[in-house]
Amino acid sequence: MSLLRRPRWWAVLLTLAGVLLFLRLGAWQLHRADEKEALLRRYAAAEQGPVREFAAVGETPPADAFPRVRVAGEFLPGRTYLLDNPKHDQRGGVEVYAPFRPDGKERLLLVDLGFLPGNGTDQSPQLPPLPEGRKELTGFYQPAPGVGFEMGGDALARQAHWPKTTVYLDLDQVSKDLGTSLYPRVLALEPDASSIYVREHTPDFSAMPPARHRAYAFQWFTFAAVAVVMFLFLHRKRKATSGDAQ
């Protein structure tokens, strides 16, 4: 004999939709945790990896690694871009990027010089001049910062003076602004104690570390289990009492 009353169709549909939604959200949180852990492992492996020649990976970088590379060439004088949304300094500041021409190449490489802390005001920090002449750089060849929803279109095209400021670093927009093609990744220079720039290139997941994603996944899976338990509880058959029989 069944222990449940026959449920209404809308109750089944509502419960099923809720359970599927909660399971989907939980799975997505687990996926995000795995993605972030994989990204942290790539950065850790890059720090311990050997230095490679830029020419070997510049055009076709490995999809699952951020190699340490060495490249020689010259900076384009007076051309700098300021990314003004870094999150690792509460006083404000900018991440500074500059185009670099490798020896014998027409294509430009965008170099992440590092983070320049602010001075507690709304004004941009004072930039030191770019190094002149031929330089040899060593750093991590990694993807550019992600591009979010940018309101107002291409901010670089509306600026006539350097340095140019943006809240999203879009390599296509930078390429268009410079009038030449760019390599598909940026070169994040290695830390240098003598440099004015702060160079911390590992992603900051302090606000949402992998462990927190897994905690949220457990929460969503719990909601799915609660939805099933509530459905069974509300549709259980109640025992007939003596008053019901009369």
N, C-alpha and C positions, 0 to 999 in steps of 0.2 A: 504494500500500500504506500502511495506517495506521501511524503511528509510536507509537501509544499502545495499551496493553493495555486491554481492556474493564474499566472500573472497577466496583466493587461499588456497589449502589444507595445504601447508607448513606454511602459516601465522597463521592458526588456531592451527596447531601442536606446532609451536614455542611459541605462546602466552600461550597455555594451559600448556606446559612444564614449562615456566617461572613462571606462577601463582602458579602451584603446588609446585615448588621448594621454592618460597618465603613463601608460607603458611607453608610448612614443616619446614623451618628455623625459622619462627616466633613461631611456636608451640614448637620447641625444646628449644628456648630461654625461653619461659614461663615455660617449664618443669624444666630447670636448676634453674630458680628463685625459684620455689616451692621446689626443692630439697635442695637448700642452706638454705632457711628459715626453713624447717623442721629440718635440721641438727643443726642450731643455737638454735631452740627450745629444741632439745634433750640435748644440752650442758647446757642450762639454767635450764632445769628440773633436770639435774644431780647435779648441784651445790646446789640445794635446797633439794635434796632427802636425805633420811636417809642412814646411813652406814649399808651395809649388809655384812654378812660373805662371804668371797671369795668362800668357798666350795659350796655355794648354786648356784652360777652362773658361776663358772670357766669353767666347761666343756661345758655348754650350755647357753651362754649369751643371754639375750633378744635381738631380732633382731632390735627392735625399741627404745632402750634405752641404755644409758651408765651409769650403776649403780656405785655409790660410794661403795667401798668395803674395807674391812679390812682383812689383811693376815699376818701371822707370819711365819718366816723362816729365811734362811740365804742366803746372796749373795755368788756366786761362786767367790773366790778370783782371782783377776788379769784378769778377763774377762769383757772387755767393748767394746762396738761398738759405733763408732762415725758417725752420719749421718751429712754429711757436706753440705747439701743443704737447711737448714732452711732459711726463707726469712724475719724473723722479726728482724734482726739486720744488719744494713748496713755495719758495720765493719767486718762482717763475724763471724764465730763461728760454733759450732757443737751442735747437740742434742745428749745427751749421754744416752746410753742404757746399762743395765747390767742384766745378767740372775740371777734369784732368785729362790731358791728351797723352796716351802712351806713345812711346817712341815708335815712329814710322806708321802710325795709325791715324786715320781720319775720324774714326768713331771716338766719342768721348766717354770717359768713365766718371760717374758721379761719386765723389769721395765724401764720406761722412767724417768730418774733422772731429766731431765730438759735441758734447753739451757744454754750453757757456752759461753758467748761472746768472740769474738776474741780480739786480741791486735793490730789490724791494720797491721799485717804481714800475710804472707802466711803460717806460722807455726801454727799447731794446739795448742789450749790453753793447759796449764798445768793442768792435771787432778788431783783432790784430790783423796786419796785412798778410796776404797770402805769401808763402815762400816763393822766391824768384829763382829762375834757372832750373836746370835739370835736377830732379829729385828721385830718389828711390823710396817707394812706400811699401809697407808691409801691413796687411790687415786681413779681415775676414770678408770673403766675397759672399754677400748675403742678400736676400730680397729686400727691396725698399719697404718702408713702413706701409702698412695697409691703407688703402683709400676708402674712406667712409662716404656718407652722403654729404656732398659738398654743395651748399646753396650758393647761388650767385654765379655759377660758371667758373671759367678760368681766371683766377685772381692774378696770375702772373702777367697775362696779356694786358692788364689794365695798369701795370706799374711801369714807369719810365725810368726809374732810378734804382741803382744797386746800393745795398743788397735788397733782394726782393723777398717778401714775406708770404708764407702760405700756412694754412692749417692742415693741409693734406699734401703729401709729396707724391705727385703723379708724374711718373717718368715720361709719359707721353706729352704732358704739358711742358715739362722742362725741356724735352727734346725740341718741341715746337718753338719754345721761347729762345732757345739757343740757335735754332736754325740748322741743326745737324742731328744725326742719330746718336743714341746712347746705347751702351751695353745694357743687357737685361737686368743686371743687379747693381748694387752699390758696393763700394769698398769701405768697410768700417775699420778705421785705423786702430791699431793695437794701443793699449794704454801706454802712456808715457808720463813718468813722474815729473818731468821738466816742462810739460805742456800746460798751457792755461786751460785747455779743454778737459772736461771730465768724460772719460770713455768707458762707459758701462753698457755693453751691447747685448747682454743677456736679457731676454724679455722679463718685464716686471709683472709677475702674476700674484703679487701680494694681496691684491683685492679679491682675486678669484683663483686660488691655487687649485691644482688637480683634486686635492682632498676635499675641497668644498664642493666641487662638481659631483663627486661621488656621494657626498652627504645629501645633496639635492636629489640625486638619482634615487637614493634610498627613500627619501621623502615621497617622491612621485610613485614609486612602487608600492609604498605603504598606502597611499591614497587609493590605488587600484584595488588592493586587497580589502580595504575598508568598504569600498563601493560594492564589492561582491558580497561581503558579510552583511551589509545593510540590506541588500536585495533579498538575500536568503532569510534574514530575520523578519522583514516586513511581509514576506509571503509564506511564512511557516503556517501550518495548520494548528489552530488552537484546540486544545482538548475541550470536548463538550462538558459543561457543568450540569449539575442537577437542575439548576434553574432553567438552562437551555432546553433540557429534555421535557419539562412540563409545559 
